[in-house]
Amino acid sequence: MKYLQAAPRHTPLQQPRRTRMTLALLIALAEVPAVFAQQAAPVAEPEAKNLDTVMVRSTHQVKPLQSTPISISVVTAEQLDRTNMSSISDLQYVAPGVSFSATAGTANGGGFQVRGIGTQAFSVASEQTVGTVVDDVVIGIPRDPGVAGFSDIEHIEVLRGPQGTLFGKNASAGIVNISTRAPEIGTTGGSVALSLGERNEHVARVTGNLGISDTSALRISAYYKDQDGATANAFHDWNVGDQTGRGIRGKWLWSPTDRLDILVAAERQTLFNRNIATLYSLGTDTNYNASLAGFERIGGDSFTSQADADAFAFQGVTGFSAKADLRLANGAQLTSITAYRASTVNQIHDVDQTPADFLNKNITTIRAHQISQEFRLAGTAQDNRLDYVLGAYYANVDSTYEYYAYGGFNFDPAPPSVYLSLTGPRQHIHADTKSHALYANVGYKLTDRWSTSAGLRYTHDKVAASMTPIDMPTAEGKPVIYLGTILPSQAGISKENVSGKVALQFQQNPTLMWYANVATGYKGPTVDPIWNESNLIQPEKSTAYELGAKTQFFDRSLTVNVSLYKADYKDFQAQVYIPETLGWAMSNAGEMRTKGAELEVSWRPSADFSLIATGALTDAEFRDYFTTCESNRDAPCRIVDGVLQADLTGFTPPYVSKYSYSLSGNYYHALGNGLAINANAGWSYRSHFYNTASQSSTRTPGYGVANLSIGLGAEDGQWEVSVYARNLLDKHYRSFIDYSPTINNGGTMQFLSPDSFRTAGVSLTLNF
């Protein structure tokens, strides 16, 4: 048997809540002494690594990181293990220039930002400015996390800047490319990782690889995680922040010849959580304030919720894919990727967060599915001086979104006899998006030192969306009175685009490479049905310039990579708040610019010790953007085309921290007798940011998060027991602060992610 690399080994452990999992961990711990006795002779000390062994696969040529002329971060499986990452959003702590906007609730808009640019939209028809790719499948469904639980991940690559000449779907700001481990032919084995920790967290990750024959293998990985939230609710026995997630992925690999590989995959993942916004500060609404008068601890750091109604979000994702790789006689590889994904989201939220039924029911339902087909040809020619990628892509995303909000609209503690609906009837929104694309990228080695590359992409997008009001005369047996009138609407938009990229690379010496590139990016149009009209949102376009250097010193033990960039965006797809409906709508920001610098440093002074440091300076601002004029904005209001509008020119976009950095160190040392110690410490920091542009009341102060883990295990990796703490200093940072002039006028709501509270525990990993 061959020992398999386990899922992340330093996963948070919590205090036991479920007897079966606790018993399983105790039984596994009891087996450790037996493993001690069976240790093989000590393995030789590992040699110091150089980062040329870190390979980049997003170019479809599998090149060393230090020879790839783009700004890219590679997070290996080893790093995932050491840094104790538990969710995809944790990438912001290890990749410079990357942040994650975490709005409350599964169904809400949010996602990655690269270099200050990202999509925060509730629209079911909009694309992501930063794309996500999992196992070569482009994730196009709204609110689809791609992967959850971080189970059996092989590596992650974060590509910065416009992307479109290497992937099926274009992205105007960057790509997060995730690869999970494939089945291994001729290998049978597995791994188990169990964790227990604070706030009743239970985590289990199980992976098995079965070598069926000399031409096929099966790999199955599963995970389970649950944890209590840290914010108590005054009326219910659940906490804000409660979460339960589970998932399973199966992969079957068949290699009938030495030239053909067929990989079939299926997965199912679900997430239930109560990650909702709670009161942060009171405003000037005397009725709202009076409804909370009987509570001693409210808002701020009280970490209590006074919401009397239920609140939760559930999401389920199912995916299937089939990938065929055919290696041609000339060494090129022809790849076909066929995929289907479906998602279901159900969410309900007590918006007012008081004991009264002002607006207790904010209900969202999303049903979506996507089909995609991609063909790709990649290879080299002229004695490897020329490399190329040619591709064709098709995707269809069909989404249905329903929204309904009602309540008593007063702060009387008595239950209302009649419900009022601010948004009128239930809104039934349907969107259908079709995308076709052709792309190509060619690299050529001009001399031993100079290389160049160029790429081109043609994209055609077609979007159709409609909104149909559904009459809801009663709710929960009570009549509903509509405060607004909504009429049916529908619209469609179709756009074509040609984008591209040109790069130049100079290898000054074997350990120093310079590069420069210019790229244009494109994000497709969309239709946003709101109120009585369906608004056409124009495509988002970008032009980006980048200059970078990748170098190594001291026998390649020290790596320093730096990049400088500037990107201009036209018709950036932004989101604005509509007070009349308590909802959001999309709009085009005329112009936006982001510029800055990124630094990644890796140093391995000895075989036992390694250090990683990253840093980013991000200077982003709107250069031409007029939006809704509100009294709580810092932006001046001007009359534009006869309408009073807020001028956001010069203001920073939401969620952008000007400074961010991270430091981490790992120490691995063989103790003898087959034992080894593995310790990791990390610190990450981001400066303040605004959750809404030009609203100082939504400012989140800068914060830092410390993580620590210490493990003892077998030198050959057969087992390890570790203790660790995430957010060691228990820093209660706000991921999201919201200002609402309709409810709690002048006050704010806050959202704290589960990682805003310390989690300490113990973990056991077994490989067999």
C-alpha positions, 0 to 999 in steps of 0.5 A: 500500500502507498500512503496517500496525502491526507486532506488538510491536517491541521483542521480545527478541533472542537469540544465533543458534541456528537458521541459517534464522532468523539468515539471515533477520534478516541479509538483512532488515538488509542491506535497511535501507540501501536503505530509507534511500535511499527515505525520504520527506520528513520528517514533521511532529513529532507533536502532544501527545496527550491521553488522551481519545483512549484509548477504552474498548470493554468497555462496548460504547458506545466511550467515552473512558477519562476519561468511563467511570465504572469502574476500568479500565486500557487498554493500547494497541498503542503501549504494547505496542510500547514496553514490550516485553511478551512474554506475557499475564502481563506485564500485571501490570507496567503495570496497577495492582492486577493480579498473576499467580500463576505456578505451575510447569508448563502444567497447574498452576493459576494466573492473574490476580489483581485487587485481591488476588483470583484463582483458584489451583486445579487443578480442571478444573471451577472458573471463574476469579475474574478472567475472560479475554475474547479477541475477545468470546469468554469463555475457559472452558477450564481452563489456556487462556491465551487468547492467547500470543506477544502476536501482533497485539494491538490493545488490552487492557482490565483492568476491576477489580471484579465484572463481569457486566452487560457480558459473557457470563460473570460474574467476581467480581473483574475481567475482562481483555478482549483484542482482536486486530486485525481485517482492514482492507478496502481495505488490502494490506500486512504486517509482520515482526518478528525478534529474536535474543537471550540464551540462544538466543532466536529470535522471529518475528512475521509479519502480513499483511492482504489486501484481497480486494474492496471488501467483504471482507479477510483477515488472518493473523498468526503467531508463533514463539518459543523460548529456552533456560532458565537452569537447567542439568540435571545429567543431561540436555542440556536446561535448566529453563525451555526453551520453544518456542511457535508460533501462527497466527490467521486472520480473514476479514471480510465486509461485504456491506452498510453495516449488516452485518459478518461476522467469521470467525476460526480459530487454533492455538497450542502451547507446549512448556516445561520450567518446573518447580520446582527445589530451593530449600532443604534440610529435615530429611529426612536421606535426601533430603539424602544423595541430593544429597551428591555435588553441590557446588551445590544449591538457592538461587541455584545454578540447577541441577537434579538431577532424573534423570527427564524433565520437560515440559509441552505445551499445544495450543489450537484455536479457531474463532469467528463474529461477526455485527454488524447495525446496525439502523435506529435505530442500535442494534447486534445482535451474535451470537458463536458460538465453539468452543475445544479444549485438550490438555495433557500434563505429566510432572514429576519431583517429588522433584528428586533423582538417586533415583527417589523420585517420578519420574513425576507425570503429568497429561493434560487434554482439554477443549472449550467451545462458547458462544453470545452475543447482545447488543443495544447502542444509545442513545436519547433523543438519546444520553441513554440507552445500553443493553446487553442480552445472553443467554449460553450456554456448555458446558465439557466437561473430562477430567482424568487423574492418576497418580503413582508412583515407588520411594519411597526414595532408593536410587540403584539403579532400583527393581524395584517402583513404589509409587503414593501415589494408588492407581490412575490417576484419571480425572476428568470434568466437565461445566459448563453456564451460562445467563445474561441480562444488562442494563446501562442508563446515563442522563444525568440532567443535563449533569453527573449520570449514573447507570447500573444493571445486572442479571444472572441466572445459572444454573450446572449442574456434574456431575463424577465420578472413576473409578479406572483400574487400572494394575497395571504401569508401564514393565514393573514392577509397581505397588503401590497405597499408597492405595485410591480408590473411584469417586465422582460428584456434581452441583450446580445454582445460580441467582444474581441480581447487579447494579451501580449507579453514579453519575457527576458531571462537575464540569467538562470535565476532572474526573469523580467516580464511585461504584458498588456491585456484587455479584459471583458465581462459579459452583459446582463439584464437586471429585472427590478420593480417595473423594468428590466435594466440592460447592464452593458459589458464590463471592459478593462485594459491592464498593464503589468511589469514584473520580476521573478528572481532567486538567490542563495542557491535558489533558497530565497525567492522574491517575486514582484509585480507592478500593475495598472488597470482601467475599467469601463462600465464596471458593473456595480450595485446600488441600494434602493431604499424604496424596496430595501433591495439592490440594483445593478448599474454601470460605473463609468470608469474605475482604475486600480494600480499597485504592487505585489510582493511574494517572498519565500525563504528556506534557510535550512531543510527544517525551516521555511518562511513565506511573506506576501504583501500588496499595495492596492490603490483603487478609485472610481474615476467617473461614477454617478449613483443614487444620492443618499443623505448618508453618503460622503459623496457630493450630490450634483444634478446630472441630466436633470436628476440629483445624483451622488458623484463617487469620483475619487472614492474607493470601491467597496471592500478594498484595503490599501495595504495587506500582508501576511507572514508565515513560518514552518518548522519541520524536524525529525526527532529520531525513532521515526518521529517528527515535529511540525510547527506552523505560525502565521499572521495576516493583516489588511488595512481598513475598507468600506463596505459601501463606497462613500459611506464612512459609517460602513468602515471596517477598521484594519485587523490582523489574524494570527494562526498557530499549529504544532504537530507530532507525528510519524516521519513517514507521514503515516500519522500526526496529532496536532493542536492549533488555534485559528484566530489565536488572539480572538480578533472580532473583525467585521467582514461586513457593515451595512447602513440601512436608512429604512430600518434602524435609520442612522444605525448599522448592522454587522456580519462576523464570519465564524473565523472572527472568533478564536477556534482552538482544538486537536486534530488527528490524521492517519494515512494508510 
